[in-house]
Amino acid sequence: MDIAALTSGGVDSSVMIYQLKEAGYTPHIFYIKIGMEDDDGYFGCSHEEDLEIVTCLAKKYGCKMDVVSLQKDYWEKVISYTIESVRRGLTPNPDMMCNKLIKFGVFEQKWGHNFDRIATGHYATTTTINGKTCLSTAADKVKDQTYFLGQVDYLQISKLMFPIGHLQKSEVRKIAADQNMPSAARKDSQGICFLGKINYNDFIRRYLGEQQGDIVELETGKVLGKHKGYWFHTIGQRKGLYLSGGPWFAVKKDAEQNIIYVSNGYDPETQYGKTVNLQGFHFITEDIWGEFCGEKEISFKIRHTPDFTLGRISRIGDIYRIESDDKIQGIAAGQFGVVYDRDCRLCLGSGIIID
């Protein structure tokens, strides 16, 4: 079987190569460049150390290796989506779009179609049910990354392999150390890859600028201070408001009026809700409910977290509505709600959260 292995140079994708070799495969390694670089060298991932590690892996395990650039595609499909979402006052998720549109989208169209399978270092697994491939959670529940895969489609998931999905992170680290991999002690990457070392607010400021607006207490309508643009703030945010007498949390945004609404206290009720409306809901493998009426019991996530929330889902026209069993904090329009079965094992699909 011909396998394309998408390798970043981190410990997870390095051990993925080892796992494939142990299983009898010799994958073709691909290092994908996605970080953007402009004439001023303003932003972009630093590739040198990553490439050194990936090149070392290819030599160590006798694998072919190619470096491919998807920077232009990433700008057109992911960064533009990110900027436009922020401009509209929404909370985007570029990592989910990168998986769907770039790693398993454009890469597949340009190179992946020549291979039987595409392997990655994600903490996820697949399960076959009634002859069909389904996305399922990883053995390491803390590191599980199925939330970021919630937008893939059936053609993509049926071709994907997750060779470390059955391992704990501690086991991955031990394998890397035992194999003397240069990535063994590397820290896990944080933040949005395409920004490299650039601050997120600096990136947003470059494309959306600054525009002063009011910070208003939701309960009283009192103007408490000023901000430099609603696009610098997200629902549930505490840091960066610079208000006295806190803590204060951003609980609502008015994009048209450029207003940030806040509430006071360590646990303000306005941070919470129990209803999540999802637009454009997309099943990964198939619509397991069909034309159902009433409600189905599920578990779900509204952000990448180890914790699942239990609830019920129903369909109202084109909207899928989740009613949570418990109050949930920071429901942000533009983010994705990812739905799982009640056992928190199968990842069924996702939709975009709307107000």
Beta strands, then each sheet from edge to edge (+ up, - down):
strand 1: 3-6
strand 2: 28-33
strand 3: 65-69
strand 4: 117-119
strand 5: 125-129
strand 6: 132-136
strand 7: 160-161
strand 8: 213-217
strand 9: 223-227
strand 10: 248-254
strand 11: 259-264
strand 12: 272-283
strand 13: 296-301
strand 14: 309-316
strand 15: 319-329
strand 16: 336-340
strand 17: 346-354
sheet 1: 3+ 2+ 1+ 4+ 7+
sheet 2: 5+ 6- 17+ 12- 15+ 14- 13+ 16-
sheet 3: 9+ 8- 11- 10+
end
